[in-house]
Amino acid sequence: MRKFGGVQVVLEIDGKRYLALAHSVAGRRIAQAEAGNMLFVSGQRSRVPRATVLRYAPRHIVGMFSVVEVREQIFSASPLDRSANRLRSTMKRAADMMPRDESALFMGLVIGDDRAQSRTMINAFRGAGLSHLTAVSGQNVAFVLTIFGVYLRRARTWWRFGLSLALIGWFVVLTRAEPSVLRAATMASFGAFAFAKGRDLGGATALAFSVATLLFIDPMLLFSVGFWMSSLATLGLVFITPVIVRTVRGPQWVVHPLATTLGAQVGVVPITLLIFGTAPAISVMTNVLAVPVAGFVMLVGMPTALLCGVAVNVFGPVVIPLCELAMLPVLIATRWVWWVAVVGDHFSPSGMANVVLWLAIGVFLGVVHRSVKLNA
């Protein structure tokens, strides 16, 4: 990631993780390396600033490292890391057929790679309450299982379970094991195990098992904002969304997106207020408009980008026009999500106006609930 005019990466030195910053030639060389690569560096270690200790704790970063020199030779990563790096570069090859902003957003939506996103884009998504879309979550894991489901369903029960775990684990490596994807992957693994045993595992139970298991394995996740955002959003989907679905009457194509959005947004209100100091009420509308389209980008964009990336690699530039045509629906959908974020951020109220909008949403749901009870 480029930051402060240099390249910022996490290096593992003598078994410990350091946040490194490299400039000039060292920065260019270190930027050429991929996850899992081994390289020789020299520089100066220092302590993590006291104010940021908790911020870096979930990533197990124990210090800072100012890079002075990076040797030219880069050693290969493990086969698993190489496969993930190769897939990311294949998808990036197809994403680069889009304009810069859409390309950066596409990679964020599909595999959570937000390195190329501009500060303007990051702020717009945060202001519109859509920043969760560029963090890999249960939706991404579900879509990956859906894409490969046609093959998984052909396997016998326990073979299917083993293949599902392998696919989930590989996707975790692909997305760099972010806390949100760890939570989603663990829930999916518990669900796959319950299915293999012929048992029904409720969402609340799966979430509780997942959170407890992950915190037992890595207590530092307790300080991860992304982990708690993901967990609380899922909690809202499990407990609040069904209540809204039962309460609000109307077309299912309206009720379900609205209920899903409200459930997730109400779930994360405590953590967003605590960390960011605000919870944009405009997110209820922006999520209804953006989430279904972002789902299309994830479900259709990943296989399309992979096919196009492979095609360009095999046949060369001659197939680029055909790939651009194939990626056009994905480009339009990605641009729609970007526009919703920009417009939502522009019109997002602040201060008391934001509180009033939340109250208006609550009153609306209360009126709808009361009318449903009277009609019943």
N, C-alpha and C positions, 0 to 999 in steps of 0.2 A: 504494500500500500504506500502511495506517495504522500508524504506529510512533511511539513516544515521545510519544503524545498529539497527533500531527500527521499530515501526509500526506507520505510519502516517495516521490519519483519520480526518474527519471533525465532530466535536461535536456541538450540539446545547445546549447551557447552558443559562438558563433564557431567552429564546427566541432569543439569539444571537449566531451566528456561529463562532466557533474558530477552527483554524488548530492545531490539537493536535499531539504530538509526545510522544510515550510510549516505554519504554525499559523493558527488563527482564521479570519478572512475569506479570507486568502490561501490557506489550506489548502482551504477549501470551494470556492473558485474553481478551484484547480488540480486538484481531484478531479473536476471536471466535464469536464476535457479528456480526450481519448482519444489513443491512440498515433498519432503523426504530426502532431497539431495544432500550430499555431504560436501562441504567445502572448507577451505582453510582461511581463517580470518585472524586479524590481529587488531587490538583496540584496547579500550579502557573500560573496566567494569565500575559500576557505581550502585548505590542503594536506590531502591524505589522511593520516590518522594513520599513522605508520610501521608500527604493528603490523598494519594492515589493507591495506597496499599490495598484497600478493600476493592477498589475498581479492578485491579489486576489479579487479585487472589483467585477468582474462579478459573483463570487461565494458568495458574501455578507459576506465574512470573515472579522470580525472586530478586531480580535486579535489572538495571539498565546497562546497555553495552554500546559504547560509541565506537563505531567501526572506523579504523584508520586504513587498513589495507585488506583486499580480498584477492587471493591468488586466482589465476585464470582457470585452473583445472577444477572441474565440477564432477563429483562422483555420482553415479546413478543411485536412484532411490530403490526401495524394495519393489518386488513385482506388483504388490497391491497398490502402493503409491503410484507406480508408473502407470498402471491401468487407469486409475482415477485421473491422473494428470493428462493422460492421452485423451480421455473422454471429455474433460473440460476444454482442452485445446480444440478438439473436433467441434464441440458446440460453439466455441468462441469464433471459429472460422465461419460458421453459418451466421452467427449473431453480427459479425462485422459487415454483413451485407446490408444491415439496417443503418440508419443515421446514428450518430454517436450516443445521444441520450437514450434512444430506444434500445440500442444494443446493450448499454449498461444496465438499463432497467430489466430487460429480458433475462440477462444472466442472474440478476438478483431475484426475480420472480421464480425462476426454475431451480436454481441450485444455491441461492443465497449469497452469490458472489457480488458484493456491492462495492468492490474496490474502485471501479471506474466511475461510480456515480458522483456527480458534482455536488458541492455543498448546497446549491440551489435546489437540486432534486431532493436531497436528504431533508432539508428544512420544509419543503413543500409536503412531502409525505408525512412528516411528523406533525405539521400544522393541520393537515387534513385527517389525522387519525388513521393513516394507512401504512405507517412504517412497518407494521407486522407482516405486510405482504412480501417484503424483501428479506425476511428472516424465515428460513426453512422451518416448516411446522408439520403437524399431522396431515394437513391437506396434501403437501408434497409427497409424504410417505405413502398416503393412500393412492395418489395418482400413479406413483411408480409401481405399486402392487397391482393397480388396475391395468397398466400398460403390459406388464408381464403376466397378468392373471391368466391369459389364454393358454400359456404354457404351464403355469403352476397347476391349473385345474386338471391337467392330464395325468399328473403324478399321483401316486398313492398317498394316503393320509400323512404318514410320518415322513415320506420323501418330500411331500409338499411343505411340511413344517420345516424341515432342514433347508430346503431351497429358499423358503421365505426368509428364514433367519440369515442365510448367506446374502440374499439380495438386500435385506435391510441393513446388514452390517457394511456391505459394500457402499450403499448409499450414504451411510454415516461418514465413511472415509471420503467419499466424493465431495460432501458438503463441509468437510473439515471439522466434524464432530462438535458443532455449535451446541450450547446447552438446550436450545429449543428442539433441535432435531434429536438429541439424546432422549429427551422426554417422549417425543413422538415415536421414536424407534423402539423404546422400551415398552410403551403401551401396545404398539403393534405386535411386538414379540409375545407379550402376555396374551394378547388376543389370539394369535396364531396357535399358541400352546393350548389354550382353552378349546379352540375349534378342533384341534387334533385329538383332544381328550373327549370330544363330544359334549362339552359343557358350555353353558352360557355365562359369559363374564361381562357384567355390567360396566358402563363407562366409569362410574364412580369408583368401583373396586379396582379397575385397571389403572385409573389415575393414582389412587392411593398406593397401590403396589409399586407403581413406577416411581413416584416421588420418593417413597421410603427406600426403595432399592438404590436409586441414584445417589441419594444423600448418604446412605450407608457406604457406598463405594467411594464417593467423592464428597466429603462434607463441605468442601469449598464452594460447591454449587449453591450453598445457602446464601452466598453473597452475590449471586449472579442475577442481575435484573432480567435478562432474557429468559432465564429458567423460570422465574416467578411469573413473568408476563405470560409465558406459554402455558404454565400450569393453571394460573387463575383464569385465563381465557377459556381453557378446556373445562374448568370447573363451572364457568358460566354457561357453556354449551350443554353440560350435563344436567344442571339443575334449573337454570333460568329459561333456556330456550324452550323446553317442553311446556312450561307454564304459559309462555306467551303464545305458543302454537294452539294450546287449548283455549286461551282467552280470546284471541283476536280472530274474528270471522272475516272471510274474504277469499279471493282466488289464491290457491296454493302457491302459485309462482310469485305472489307478492308476500304472503304471510311467512313462508319458510325463510326467504332471504332476510326479511325484517327481523324475524325471531332469532335467527342465527347471529345477525349483526348485534342486536341488542343484548343477547345473552353473553357474547364474547366481550362487548364493550363494557357492560356493567361489571363483568367479572374482573376486568383489569383496572377499573376506576381507582381502587385503593392504592395500587402500586404506581399508577401514573400520577396521581396527586402527590404521593410521597416523594417520588423521584423527580418528576418534571414540573410539579407545581400546578398542573392544569390537566383537564381531561376534555378535549374538544368535543362538544355536543354535535358539531357538524359531522362527526365520524359516523353517526347513525345513517345519514344520507349518503355520504361518500362510500361507505362500505357496501351499501345496497347496490350502488351503481358500479362499483369497481370489482368487488370480490368475485361475482360470477364470471366476469370477463377475464379476470386474472386466473381463474380456474381453467378457462379455455386455453390460455397461454401455457399454463403448466402441463395440461393433459395433451394438447396437440403440439405445442411448441417443442417439447423435448424430443419426441421421435422424429419430427420434421427436421429439426436442427441437426440431429445425429445423421439422418439420411443425407441431408445436403452437405454436411461436413465431410462425410465419407466419400460422397460423389465427387466433390471438388478435389479431394486428395487423390482419388483414383483416376479421374478423367481430366482433371485440370480446369483451367478457366473457361473452357468451352461450355461447361454446364452451368456456369454462374447465372446467366439469364433465366434458365429454367428453375434454378434454386431460388432466385429472387421472386419469381412468380409463386412458387410453392410457399415461400415465407411471407407473402403479402398479407394473408389473413392474420397471421401471427403479429406482423408489424402493425396492422390496423388496431388489433386488440390491445397490444402493448401501448400504442399511442393513446388509446382511449383511457387506459388506466392512468397514464401520465397526465393527461388533460384533467381528469377528475381530481387528481391530487392538486394540480395547480389552481383550479377554480375553487376547490374546497378550502385550500389554504388562504386564498384571497378573500373569501367571504366568511371565513371562520370568525365568530365573535370572540371577544376576550372579556375578562373580568365579569361584571355583573350580567352583561348581555349573554355570556356563555351559561351562567347559572340559570338565567330566565329561560333559555332554550331547553336546558335539561328539565326544568320544572314543567315546561309546556309539553315535552315528550311524556313525562310522567302523568300529567293531567289527561293527555290524549289516551294513554293506555288505560287509565282508571275509568274514563268515560266509556271506552269501548267495552271494558270488562263489566261495568255496571249494566250497560245496555244488553249485553249477552245474557246476564243473569235474569234481567227482567223479561226478556223474550223467552227464556227457558221456563 
